Amino acid sequence: MKQFPRRTQDLAACLLLIAFWIVPGTSGIAFGADTYRVVHAYPHDEHAFTQGLVYVDGHLYESTGLNNKSSLREEDLATGRILKFQEVPGKYFAEGLTDWGSTLIQLTWQAHIAFVYDRATFRFLRSFHYDGEGWGLTHDAKYLILSDGSPALKFLDPATFKVVRTITVKDRGKPVTELNELEYIHGEIYANIWHADRIARISPATGRVLGWIDLTGILPAAEHSGPEAVLNGIACDAAHDRLFVTGKLWPKIFEIKVVPMAPRKVLVKQRK
């Protein structure tokens, strides 16, 4: 292999560093993950295996998983009290949840079936079939958006539940896998990453990761009941611009404010 002169190697290393960190159009400023500030902690059922979380019209809804334990719930945010409860048949492992108009739509993990309920009464309305696994579910103004644990997000027609288009989620060109619970917030898709203490902010147009929110330490390690007690659950109170997060088997739901990480300048030492 041909070796370059030492000065040339140093210059190449500097250029590589700059190319890795500098975001086009930011004049040499690099960005890391955003962090958080806890505004309030609310009680949450520590036995709830949280798979989906939705806050709409002043009501908090949750989908919980595991076979023979799956459910749909409405909860009082302030007290954690369960206001309405719908058991899911034991053979199904419930997953993501979203609202659509006057309904709630709940996925199942590997049964390829979603359930549609009346949001006010939890009355079962119908079911529909979809291909692949069901992990997370949210919606924009036109489509349902489904994750299946892969880097793909599928946009579904809410009337026919057919796939309209698919995007591949990538961070700096690399696919992001294990996309889990989803929430559509301010024109972006927020996604939990299974077994990770971070949330990806995703462009719904391109699939590009626009940024990360690092939630490390939000629930102290001593309050984790086991290895599957992981971050999973994002809900947005759009009317009051409140963001809620929780996890599987967590005793708390947290209202948080995202704290943007201060940009840092990349300094390149000049050689004489």
DRENNU-715413 format. One record per residue: z, x, y of N, C-alpha, C, CB in turn; residue number from 0; residue in one letter. Coordinates in steps of 0.2 Angstrom, whole numbers, padded with zeros to 4 digits, m for minus. Glycine has a CB too. Layout:
BEGIN
   n_w   n_u   n_v  ca_w  ca_u  ca_v   c_w   c_u   c_v  cb_w  cb_u  cb_v   k r
     Z     X     Y     Z     X     Y     Z     X     Y     Z     X     Y NUM A
...
This chain:
BEGIN
   n_w   n_u   n_v  ca_w  ca_u  ca_v   c_w   c_u   c_v  cb_w  cb_u  cb_v   k r
  0000  0004 m0006  0000  0000  0000  0000  0004  0006  0006 m0005  0000   0 M
 m0004  0003  0011 m0005  0007  0017  0001  0006  0021 m0011  0005  0021   1 K
  0004  0011  0024  0010  0011  0028  0008  0012  0035  0015  0016  0026   2 Q
  0011  0007  0040  0009  0008  0047  0014  0013  0050  0010  0001  0050   3 F
  0013  0016  0056  0017  0020  0060  0024  0016  0061  0014  0022  0066   4 P
  0029  0019  0062  0036  0016  0063  0036  0012  0069  0041  0021  0064   5 R
  0033  0014  0075  0033  0010  0081  0029  0003  0080  0030  0014  0087   6 R
  0023  0004  0076  0019 m0002  0074  0023 m0007  0070  0013  0000  0071   7 T
  0027 m0004  0065  0031 m0009  0061  0036 m0012  0065  0035 m0005  0055   8 Q
  0040 m0009  0070  0045 m0012  0074  0042 m0018  0078  0048 m0007  0079   9 D
  0036 m0016  0081  0032 m0022  0085  0031 m0028  0080  0026 m0019  0088  10 L
  0028 m0026  0074  0027 m0032  0070  0033 m0036  0068  0023 m0029  0063  11 A
  0038 m0033  0067  0044 m0036  0065  0046 m0041  0071  0050 m0031  0064  12 A
  0046 m0038  0077  0048 m0042  0083  0043 m0048  0084  0047 m0038  0089  13 C
  0037 m0047  0083  0032 m0053  0083  0033 m0058  0078  0025 m0050  0083  14 L
  0035 m0056  0072  0037 m0060  0066  0043 m0065  0068  0038 m0057  0060  15 L
  0048 m0061  0071  0054 m0065  0073  0053 m0070  0078  0059 m0060  0076  16 L
  0049 m0068  0083  0047 m0073  0089  0043 m0079  0086  0043 m0069  0094  17 I
  0038 m0077  0081  0034 m0083  0078  0039 m0088  0074  0029 m0080  0074  18 A
  0044 m0085  0071  0048 m0089  0067  0052 m0094  0071  0053 m0085  0063  19 F
  0055 m0091  0077  0060 m0095  0081  0057 m0099  0087  0065 m0090  0084  20 W
  0052 m0097  0090  0050 m0100  0096  0046 m0106  0094  0045 m0095  0100  21 I
  0048 m0112  0098  0044 m0118  0097  0039 m0118  0102  0049 m0124  0098  22 V
  0033 m0120  0101  0028 m0120  0106  0029 m0124  0112  0021 m0122  0103  23 P
  0028 m0121  0118  0030 m0125  0124  0037 m0125  0126  0028 m0132  0123  24 G
  0041 m0121  0123  0048 m0120  0125  0050 m0114  0129  0052 m0121  0119  25 T
  0045 m0110  0130  0046 m0104  0134  0052 m0099  0131  0048 m0105  0141  26 S
  0051 m0098  0125  0055 m0093  0121  0062 m0096  0120  0056 m0087  0126  27 G
  0063 m0103  0119  0069 m0106  0118  0069 m0108  0111  0071 m0111  0123  28 I
  0074 m0106  0107  0074 m0109  0100  0080 m0114  0099  0076 m0103  0095  29 A
  0079 m0119  0094  0083 m0124  0093  0086 m0124  0086  0080 m0131  0095  30 F
  0093 m0126  0085  0096 m0126  0079  0097 m0134  0078  0102 m0122  0078  31 G
  0102 m0135  0073  0104 m0142  0071  0108 m0144  0076  0107 m0142  0064  32 A
  0108 m0151  0078  0112 m0154  0082  0119 m0155  0078  0110 m0161  0085  33 D
  0124 m0156  0082  0131 m0158  0079  0133 m0165  0081  0136 m0152  0081  34 T
  0140 m0166  0080  0142 m0173  0082  0149 m0173  0085  0142 m0176  0075  35 Y
  0151 m0178  0088  0157 m0180  0090  0159 m0186  0087  0158 m0179  0098  36 R
  0165 m0187  0084  0168 m0193  0081  0171 m0197  0087  0173 m0192  0076  37 V
  0168 m0203  0088  0170 m0208  0093  0176 m0212  0090  0165 m0213  0095  38 V
  0175 m0214  0084  0180 m0218  0081  0179 m0218  0073  0180 m0226  0083  39 H
  0185 m0219  0070  0184 m0219  0062  0187 m0226  0060  0189 m0214  0059  40 A
  0183 m0230  0056  0185 m0236  0054  0186 m0236  0046  0179 m0241  0055  41 Y
  0191 m0240  0044  0192 m0241  0036  0186 m0243  0032  0198 m0245  0035  42 P
  0186 m0240  0026  0180 m0242  0022  0183 m0242  0015  0174 m0237  0023  43 H
  0180 m0246  0011  0182 m0246  0004  0180 m0240  0000  0178 m0252  0000  44 D
  0185 m0236 m0002  0184 m0230 m0005  0182 m0230 m0012  0191 m0226 m0005  45 E
  0181 m0236 m0015  0178 m0238 m0021  0170 m0240 m0021  0182 m0243 m0025  46 H
  0168 m0240 m0014  0161 m0242 m0013  0156 m0236 m0014  0160 m0246 m0006  47 A
  0152 m0237 m0019  0147 m0231 m0020  0141 m0233 m0015  0144 m0231 m0027  48 F
  0142 m0231 m0009  0137 m0233 m0003  0130 m0231 m0005  0140 m0231  0003  49 T
  0125 m0235 m0004  0118 m0234 m0005  0114 m0236  0001  0115 m0237 m0011  50 Q
  0116 m0241  0005  0113 m0243  0011  0118 m0246  0015  0108 m0248  0009  51 G
  0117 m0245  0022  0121 m0248  0027  0117 m0250  0033  0126 m0242  0030  52 L
  0118 m0256  0035  0114 m0260  0040  0119 m0263  0045  0110 m0265  0037  53 V
  0118 m0262  0052  0122 m0266  0057  0117 m0270  0061  0126 m0261  0061  54 Y
  0117 m0276  0061  0112 m0280  0065  0116 m0287  0067  0106 m0282  0060  55 V
  0115 m0288  0073  0117 m0294  0077  0125 m0295  0076  0114 m0300  0074  56 D
  0128 m0289  0077  0136 m0289  0076  0139 m0289  0070  0138 m0294  0080  57 G
  0134 m0288  0064  0137 m0289  0057  0135 m0282  0054  0134 m0295  0054  58 H
  0140 m0280  0050  0139 m0274  0046  0138 m0276  0038  0145 m0270  0046  59 L
  0132 m0274  0035  0131 m0275  0029  0130 m0269  0025  0124 m0279  0028  60 Y
  0132 m0269  0018  0132 m0263  0014  0129 m0265  0007  0139 m0260  0014  61 E
  0125 m0260  0004  0123 m0261 m0003  0127 m0255 m0007  0115 m0260 m0003  62 S
  0130 m0257 m0012  0134 m0252 m0016  0130 m0252 m0023  0141 m0254 m0017  63 T
  0131 m0246 m0026  0127 m0244 m0032  0132 m0244 m0038  0123 m0238 m0031  64 G
  0129 m0241 m0044  0131 m0240 m0050  0130 m0246 m0055  0139 m0238 m0050  65 L
  0129 m0245 m0061  0128 m0251 m0065  0135 m0255 m0066  0125 m0249 m0072  66 N
  0134 m0261 m0066  0140 m0265 m0067  0145 m0265 m0061  0144 m0263 m0073  67 N
  0143 m0262 m0056  0147 m0261 m0050  0143 m0263 m0044  0151 m0255 m0050  68 K
  0137 m0264 m0044  0133 m0264 m0038  0134 m0271 m0035  0125 m0264 m0040  69 S
  0133 m0271 m0028  0135 m0277 m0024  0131 m0277 m0017  0142 m0278 m0023  70 S
  0131 m0283 m0014  0129 m0283 m0007  0135 m0286 m0004  0123 m0288 m0007  71 L
  0137 m0283  0002  0143 m0285  0006  0142 m0286  0013  0148 m0280  0005  72 R
  0145 m0290  0016  0146 m0290  0023  0154 m0288  0025  0144 m0297  0027  73 E
  0155 m0284  0029  0161 m0281  0031  0163 m0282  0038  0162 m0274  0028  74 E
  0170 m0283  0039  0172 m0282  0046  0173 m0275  0048  0179 m0286  0047  75 D
  0169 m0272  0053  0170 m0265  0054  0176 m0263  0056  0165 m0264  0060  76 L
  0180 m0267  0060  0187 m0265  0063  0192 m0264  0057  0189 m0270  0068  77 A
  0192 m0268  0052  0197 m0268  0047  0195 m0266  0040  0200 m0275  0046  78 T
  0188 m0266  0039  0185 m0264  0032  0186 m0270  0028  0189 m0258  0030  79 G
  0188 m0276  0030  0189 m0282  0025  0182 m0284  0023  0193 m0287  0029  80 R
  0181 m0286  0017  0175 m0289  0015  0174 m0296  0016  0174 m0288  0007  81 I
  0169 m0298  0020  0169 m0305  0022  0164 m0309  0018  0166 m0305  0029  82 L
  0159 m0306  0015  0155 m0309  0010  0153 m0304  0005  0148 m0312  0013  83 K
  0153 m0307 m0001  0151 m0302 m0007  0147 m0306 m0012  0158 m0300 m0011  84 F
  0141 m0302 m0014  0137 m0304 m0019  0136 m0299 m0024  0130 m0306 m0016  85 Q
  0138 m0301 m0030  0138 m0296 m0036  0130 m0296 m0038  0142 m0298 m0042  86 E
  0128 m0289 m0040  0122 m0288 m0042  0122 m0288 m0050  0118 m0282 m0039  87 V
  0118 m0291 m0054  0118 m0291 m0061  0119 m0284 m0064  0112 m0294 m0064  88 P
  0124 m0283 m0069  0126 m0277 m0071  0121 m0272 m0073  0131 m0278 m0076  89 G
  0115 m0275 m0075  0110 m0270 m0078  0106 m0267 m0072  0105 m0274 m0082  90 K
  0107 m0269 m0066  0104 m0266 m0060  0108 m0261 m0057  0101 m0271 m0055  91 Y
  0106 m0255 m0054  0109 m0250 m0050  0106 m0251 m0043  0108 m0243 m0053  92 F
  0110 m0254 m0039  0107 m0256 m0032  0107 m0250 m0028  0112 m0261 m0029  93 A
  0102 m0250 m0023  0101 m0244 m0019  0100 m0246 m0012  0094 m0240 m0021  94 E
  0095 m0244 m0008  0095 m0245 m0001  0094 m0252  0001  0089 m0241  0002  95 G
  0096 m0253  0008  0096 m0260  0011  0093 m0260  0018  0103 m0262  0011  96 L
  0090 m0265  0019  0088 m0266  0026  0087 m0274  0028  0081 m0263  0028  97 T
  0087 m0275  0034  0086 m0282  0036  0079 m0283  0038  0090 m0284  0043  98 D
  0076 m0289  0037  0070 m0291  0040  0070 m0298  0042  0064 m0290  0034  99 W
  0070 m0299  0048  0070 m0306  0051  0077 m0309  0049  0065 m0310  0048 100 G
  0077 m0315  0046  0083 m0318  0043  0085 m0316  0036  0082 m0326  0044 101 S
  0082 m0311  0034  0084 m0309  0027  0086 m0302  0026  0077 m0309  0023 102 T
  0089 m0300  0020  0091 m0294  0019  0087 m0292  0012  0099 m0293  0017 103 L
  0085 m0286  0012  0081 m0283  0006  0085 m0277  0003  0074 m0281  0008 104 I
  0086 m0278 m0003  0090 m0273 m0007  0086 m0270 m0013  0097 m0276 m0010 105 Q
  0086 m0263 m0013  0082 m0260 m0018  0086 m0259 m0024  0079 m0253 m0016 106 L
  0083 m0258 m0030  0086 m0255 m0036  0083 m0248 m0037  0085 m0260 m0042 107 T
  0087 m0244 m0041  0085 m0237 m0042  0079 m0236 m0046  0091 m0233 m0045 108 W
  0080 m0238 m0053  0074 m0237 m0057  0071 m0243 m0061  0077 m0233 m0063 109 Q
  0073 m0249 m0058  0071 m0255 m0061  0065 m0258 m0058  0076 m0261 m0061 110 A
  0063 m0255 m0052  0056 m0256 m0049  0057 m0263 m0046  0050 m0256 m0053 111 H
  0063 m0266 m0044  0063 m0273 m0042  0068 m0272 m0036  0066 m0277 m0047 112 I
  0066 m0276 m0031  0070 m0277 m0025  0072 m0285 m0024  0066 m0275 m0018 113 A
  0078 m0286 m0021  0080 m0293 m0021  0080 m0294 m0013  0087 m0293 m0024 114 F
  0078 m0301 m0012  0078 m0303 m0005  0083 m0309 m0004  0071 m0306 m0003 115 V
  0088 m0308  0001  0093 m0313  0002  0092 m0316  0009  0100 m0310  0000 116 Y
  0095 m0322  0009  0096 m0325  0016  0102 m0321  0019  0098 m0333  0015 117 D
  0101 m0319  0025  0106 m0314  0028  0112 m0318  0030  0103 m0311  0034 118 R
  0112 m0324  0032  0117 m0328  0034  0122 m0330  0028  0115 m0334  0038 119 A
  0119 m0332  0022  0123 m0335  0017  0123 m0330  0010  0120 m0341  0015 120 T
  0119 m0325  0010  0118 m0321  0004  0114 m0325 m0002  0124 m0318  0002 121 F
  0111 m0330  0000  0108 m0334 m0005  0102 m0330 m0007  0106 m0341 m0003 122 R
  0101 m0330 m0014  0095 m0326 m0017  0089 m0330 m0016  0096 m0325 m0024 123 F
  0084 m0327 m0013  0078 m0330 m0011  0072 m0328 m0016  0075 m0328 m0004 124 L
  0071 m0322 m0017  0066 m0320 m0022  0067 m0313 m0023  0059 m0321 m0019 125 R
  0062 m0310 m0028  0062 m0303 m0029  0055 m0301 m0029  0065 m0301 m0036 126 S
  0054 m0294 m0028  0047 m0291 m0028  0047 m0285 m0032  0044 m0291 m0021 127 F
  0041 m0283 m0035  0041 m0277 m0038  0038 m0271 m0034  0036 m0278 m0045 128 H
  0040 m0265 m0035  0037 m0259 m0032  0036 m0253 m0037  0041 m0257 m0026 129 Y
  0032 m0249 m0036  0031 m0243 m0041  0036 m0238 m0039  0024 m0241 m0040 130 D
  0038 m0234 m0044  0042 m0228 m0042  0050 m0230 m0042  0040 m0224 m0036 131 G
  0054 m0225 m0040  0061 m0227 m0039  0062 m0229 m0032  0065 m0220 m0040 132 E
  0068 m0233 m0031  0070 m0235 m0025  0076 m0231 m0023  0071 m0242 m0025 133 G
  0076 m0228 m0017  0082 m0224 m0014  0084 m0227 m0008  0080 m0217 m0013 134 W
  0081 m0226 m0002  0083 m0229  0004  0077 m0234  0007  0084 m0223  0009 135 G
  0080 m0238  0012  0075 m0243  0014  0077 m0244  0022  0075 m0249  0010 136 L
  0072 m0244  0026  0073 m0246  0033  0066 m0250  0035  0075 m0240  0037 137 T
  0066 m0251  0042  0059 m0254  0044  0058 m0252  0051  0060 m0262  0043 138 H
  0052 m0252  0053  0050 m0252  0060  0048 m0259  0062  0044 m0247  0062 139 D
  0044 m0260  0068  0042 m0266  0070  0037 m0270  0065  0039 m0266  0077 140 A
  0034 m0266  0061  0028 m0269  0057  0029 m0268  0050  0022 m0266  0059 141 K
  0033 m0263  0047  0033 m0261  0040  0040 m0260  0038  0028 m0256  0039 142 Y
  0041 m0261  0031  0047 m0258  0028  0045 m0251  0026  0048 m0262  0021 143 L
  0050 m0247  0026  0049 m0240  0025  0054 m0238  0019  0051 m0235  0031 144 I
  0051 m0235  0014  0055 m0234  0007  0055 m0227  0006  0052 m0238  0002 145 L
  0061 m0224  0003  0061 m0217  0001  0062 m0218 m0007  0066 m0213  0004 146 S
  0060 m0213 m0011  0061 m0213 m0018  0063 m0206 m0021  0054 m0214 m0021 147 D
  0066 m0202 m0016  0069 m0196 m0019  0064 m0190 m0018  0071 m0196 m0025 148 G
  0058 m0191 m0017  0053 m0186 m0016  0052 m0185 m0008  0046 m0189 m0019 149 S
  0047 m0181 m0007  0046 m0180  0001  0042 m0185  0004  0042 m0173  0002 150 P
  0040 m0190  0000  0036 m0196  0002  0040 m0201  0005  0031 m0198 m0003 151 A
  0037 m0204  0011  0040 m0211  0013  0034 m0216  0013  0043 m0210  0020 152 L
  0036 m0221  0010  0030 m0227  0009  0032 m0232  0014  0030 m0229  0002 153 K
  0026 m0234  0018  0026 m0240  0022  0024 m0246  0019  0022 m0238  0029 154 F
  0028 m0251  0018  0026 m0257  0014  0025 m0263  0019  0031 m0259  0009 155 L
  0020 m0267  0017  0018 m0273  0021  0024 m0278  0019  0012 m0276  0019 156 D
  0028 m0281  0024  0034 m0285  0022  0032 m0292  0019  0038 m0286  0028 157 P
  0026 m0294  0020  0024 m0300  0017  0021 m0299  0010  0018 m0303  0021 158 A
  0018 m0294  0008  0015 m0293  0001  0019 m0287 m0003  0008 m0291  0002 159 T
  0023 m0283  0001  0026 m0277 m0002  0022 m0272 m0005  0031 m0280 m0007 160 F
  0015 m0272 m0003  0011 m0267 m0005  0011 m0261  0000  0003 m0270 m0005 161 K
  0010 m0255 m0003  0010 m0249  0001  0004 m0249  0006  0010 m0243 m0004 162 V
  0005 m0248  0012  0000 m0248  0017 m0002 m0241  0019  0003 m0251  0024 163 V
  0003 m0236  0019  0002 m0229  0020  0008 m0225  0018  0000 m0228  0027 164 R
  0007 m0219  0017  0012 m0214  0015  0012 m0208  0019  0011 m0212  0007 165 T
  0018 m0205  0021  0018 m0199  0024  0022 m0194  0020  0022 m0200  0031 166 I
  0021 m0188  0021  0025 m0183  0017  0029 m0179  0022  0020 m0178  0014 167 T
  0036 m0179  0021  0041 m0176  0026  0041 m0169  0024  0048 m0179  0025 168 V
  0040 m0165  0030  0040 m0158  0030  0044 m0155  0035  0032 m0155  0030 169 K
  0047 m0149  0034  0051 m0145  0039  0047 m0139  0039  0058 m0145  0038 170 D
  0044 m0137  0045  0041 m0131  0046  0036 m0130  0040  0045 m0125  0046 171 R
  0032 m0135  0038  0027 m0134  0033  0030 m0135  0026  0024 m0128  0034 172 G
  0036 m0135  0025  0039 m0136  0018  0041 m0143  0017  0044 m0131  0017 173 K
  0039 m0146  0011  0041 m0152  0009  0049 m0153  0009  0038 m0155  0003 174 P
  0052 m0159  0011  0059 m0160  0011  0060 m0165  0005  0062 m0162  0018 175 V
  0064 m0163  0000  0065 m0168 m0005  0071 m0171 m0005  0064 m0164 m0012 176 T
  0072 m0176 m0009  0079 m0180 m0010  0081 m0184 m0004  0084 m0175 m0012 177 E
  0075 m0186 m0001  0077 m0191  0005  0080 m0197  0002  0070 m0193  0009 178 L
  0086 m0199  0005  0090 m0204  0003  0090 m0210  0007  0097 m0202  0001 179 N
  0096 m0212  0010  0097 m0218  0014  0093 m0217  0021  0104 m0219  0016 180 E
  0090 m0222  0023  0086 m0222  0029  0088 m0226  0035  0078 m0223  0027 181 L
  0087 m0225  0041  0088 m0229  0047  0083 m0227  0052  0095 m0228  0049 182 E
  0080 m0233  0055  0075 m0232  0060  0078 m0232  0067  0069 m0237  0060 183 Y
  0078 m0227  0071  0082 m0226  0077  0078 m0223  0082  0089 m0222  0076 184 I
  0077 m0227  0088  0074 m0224  0094  0067 m0221  0092  0078 m0219  0097 185 H
  0063 m0225  0088  0056 m0223  0086  0056 m0217  0081  0053 m0220  0092 186 G
  0062 m0215  0078  0062 m0210  0073  0065 m0212  0066  0066 m0204  0076 187 E
  0064 m0209  0061  0067 m0211  0055  0072 m0206  0053  0062 m0211  0049 188 I
  0078 m0208  0053  0084 m0204  0051  0085 m0205  0043  0091 m0206  0055 189 Y
  0086 m0199  0040  0086 m0199  0033  0092 m0194  0030  0080 m0197  0029 190 A
  0096 m0197  0026  0101 m0193  0022  0097 m0189  0017  0107 m0197  0019 191 N
  0100 m0183  0016  0097 m0179  0011  0103 m0179  0005  0096 m0171  0013 192 I
  0101 m0181 m0001  0106 m0181 m0006  0110 m0175 m0007  0103 m0184 m0012 193 W
  0116 m0175 m0007  0121 m0169 m0008  0120 m0164 m0003  0119 m0166 m0015 194 H
  0119 m0166  0003  0119 m0162  0009  0122 m0165  0015  0111 m0160  0011 195 A
  0126 m0162  0019  0129 m0164  0024  0125 m0164  0031  0136 m0160  0026 196 D
  0119 m0167  0030  0115 m0167  0036  0110 m0172  0036  0111 m0160  0036 197 R
  0107 m0174  0041  0103 m0180  0042  0096 m0177  0045  0106 m0186  0047 198 I
  0091 m0179  0043  0084 m0177  0045  0082 m0182  0050  0079 m0175  0040 199 A
  0079 m0180  0056  0076 m0184  0061  0068 m0183  0060  0078 m0183  0068 200 R
  0065 m0189  0058  0058 m0188  0055  0053 m0192  0060  0057 m0190  0048 201 I
  0047 m0189  0061  0042 m0193  0065  0039 m0197  0060  0037 m0188  0067 202 S
  0039 m0204  0061  0035 m0209  0057  0028 m0208  0057  0037 m0216  0059 203 P
  0025 m0205  0062  0018 m0204  0062  0015 m0199  0058  0016 m0203  0070 204 A
  0019 m0193  0058  0016 m0187  0054  0021 m0185  0048  0016 m0181  0059 205 T
  0027 m0187  0048  0032 m0185  0043  0035 m0178  0045  0028 m0184  0037 206 G
  0033 m0175  0051  0037 m0169  0053  0044 m0170  0054  0033 m0166  0058 207 R
  0048 m0165  0052  0055 m0166  0054  0056 m0163  0061  0060 m0161  0049 208 V
  0058 m0168  0065  0059 m0166  0072  0066 m0163  0074  0059 m0173  0076 209 L
  0070 m0163  0069  0077 m0160  0070  0082 m0162  0065  0080 m0162  0077 210 G
  0088 m0159  0065  0093 m0160  0060  0099 m0162  0064  0094 m0154  0055 211 W
  0103 m0166  0060  0110 m0167  0063  0115 m0164  0057  0112 m0175  0064 212 I
  0119 m0160  0059  0124 m0156  0054  0130 m0160  0055  0124 m0149  0056 213 D
  0132 m0163  0049  0139 m0167  0049  0144 m0164  0045  0137 m0174  0046 214 L
  0143 m0157  0044  0148 m0153  0040  0155 m0155  0042  0146 m0146  0040 215 T
  0160 m0156  0038  0167 m0157  0039  0169 m0164  0042  0168 m0152  0044 216 G
  0164 m0168  0043  0166 m0175  0046  0171 m0178  0042  0160 m0179  0047 217 I
  0171 m0178  0035  0176 m0180  0031  0179 m0174  0028  0173 m0185  0025 218 L
  0186 m0173  0029  0189 m0167  0026  0188 m0167  0018  0196 m0167  0028 219 P
  0188 m0161  0016  0187 m0160  0009  0192 m0163  0004  0186 m0152  0007 220 A
  0198 m0163  0007  0204 m0166  0003  0203 m0174  0002  0210 m0165  0007 221 A
  0198 m0177  0006  0197 m0184  0006  0191 m0186  0001  0197 m0187  0013 222 E
  0188 m0181 m0001  0182 m0182 m0006  0185 m0183 m0013  0177 m0176 m0006 223 H
  0183 m0188 m0016  0186 m0190 m0022  0183 m0187 m0028  0186 m0198 m0023 224 S
  0177 m0184 m0027  0173 m0181 m0032  0167 m0178 m0030  0172 m0185 m0038 225 G
  0163 m0175 m0035  0156 m0172 m0033  0151 m0177 m0030  0154 m0168 m0038 226 P
  0152 m0183 m0032  0147 m0188 m0030  0149 m0192 m0023  0145 m0193 m0035 227 E
  0155 m0190 m0021  0157 m0193 m0014  0154 m0189 m0009  0165 m0192 m0014 228 A
  0147 m0191 m0008  0143 m0187 m0003  0141 m0191  0003  0137 m0184 m0007 229 V
  0139 m0188  0008  0136 m0192  0014  0131 m0196  0012  0134 m0187  0019 230 L
  0131 m0202  0014  0125 m0207  0012  0127 m0214  0016  0124 m0208  0005 231 N
  0123 m0215  0021  0124 m0222  0024  0124 m0220  0032  0131 m0224  0023 232 G
  0118 m0223  0035  0117 m0223  0042  0116 m0230  0044  0111 m0218  0043 233 I
  0119 m0232  0050  0118 m0238  0053  0118 m0237  0060  0123 m0243  0051 234 A
  0114 m0242  0064  0113 m0241  0071  0115 m0248  0074  0106 m0238  0073 235 C
  0119 m0248  0079  0120 m0254  0083  0116 m0254  0089  0128 m0255  0085 236 D
  0110 m0256  0088  0105 m0255  0094  0107 m0258  0100  0098 m0258  0091 237 A
  0110 m0264  0100  0112 m0267  0106  0117 m0263  0110  0116 m0274  0105 238 A
  0121 m0259  0107  0126 m0255  0111  0125 m0248  0110  0133 m0257  0109 239 H
  0120 m0246  0107  0118 m0239  0106  0124 m0235  0102  0117 m0235  0112 240 D
  0126 m0238  0097  0131 m0235  0092  0128 m0232  0086  0137 m0239  0091 241 R
  0130 m0227  0083  0128 m0224  0077  0134 m0223  0072  0124 m0217  0078 242 L
  0133 m0226  0066  0138 m0226  0061  0136 m0222  0055  0140 m0233  0059 243 F
  0140 m0218  0052  0139 m0214  0046  0144 m0215  0041  0137 m0207  0047 244 V
  0143 m0215  0035  0148 m0215  0030  0145 m0211  0023  0151 m0222  0028 245 T
  0149 m0212  0018  0147 m0209  0012  0149 m0213  0006  0149 m0202  0011 246 G
  0146 m0211  0000  0148 m0214 m0006  0156 m0212 m0008  0144 m0211 m0012 247 K
  0159 m0218 m0009  0167 m0217 m0011  0171 m0214 m0005  0167 m0213 m0017 248 L
  0168 m0215  0001  0172 m0212  0007  0177 m0218  0009  0167 m0210  0013 249 W
  0183 m0216  0012  0188 m0221  0014  0187 m0222  0022  0195 m0218  0013 250 P
  0181 m0220  0025  0180 m0221  0032  0173 m0222  0033  0183 m0215  0036 251 K
  0172 m0226  0038  0165 m0226  0042  0166 m0223  0049  0162 m0233  0042 252 I
  0162 m0218  0051  0163 m0215  0057  0158 m0217  0062  0162 m0207  0056 253 F
  0160 m0219  0068  0155 m0219  0074  0155 m0213  0077  0158 m0225  0079 254 E
  0149 m0210  0078  0148 m0204  0081  0143 m0204  0087  0145 m0199  0075 255 I
  0144 m0198  0091  0139 m0197  0096  0135 m0190  0094  0142 m0196  0103 256 K
  0129 m0190  0094  0126 m0184  0092  0126 m0179  0098  0118 m0185  0090 257 V
  0128 m0173  0096  0129 m0168  0102  0123 m0163  0101  0136 m0164  0101 258 V
  0118 m0163  0105  0113 m0158  0105  0115 m0151  0105  0107 m0159  0110 259 P
  0112 m0147  0100  0114 m0140  0101  0111 m0136  0107  0112 m0136  0094 260 M
  0115 m0132  0110  0112 m0129  0116  0107 m0124  0114  0118 m0125  0120 261 A
  0101 m0124  0117  0096 m0119  0115  0098 m0112  0116  0089 m0121  0120 262 P
  0095 m0108  0112  0097 m0101  0113  0091 m0097  0114  0101 m0098  0107 263 R
  0091 m0092  0118  0085 m0088  0120  0084 m0082  0115  0085 m0085  0127 264 K
  0078 m0081  0113  0077 m0075  0109  0076 m0069  0113  0071 m0077  0104 265 V
  0080 m0064  0112  0080 m0058  0116  0076 m0053  0112  0087 m0056  0119 266 L
  0071 m0050  0114  0068 m0044  0111  0069 m0038  0114  0060 m0045  0110 267 V
  0073 m0033  0111  0075 m0027  0114  0069 m0023  0116  0080 m0023  0110 268 K
  0068 m0020  0122  0062 m0016  0123  0063 m0009  0121  0061 m0017  0131 269 Q
  0058 m0006  0118  0059  0001  0116  0056  0006  0121  0056  0002  0109 270 R
  0059  0011  0122  0056  0016  0127  0050  0019  0124  0061  0021  0130 271 K
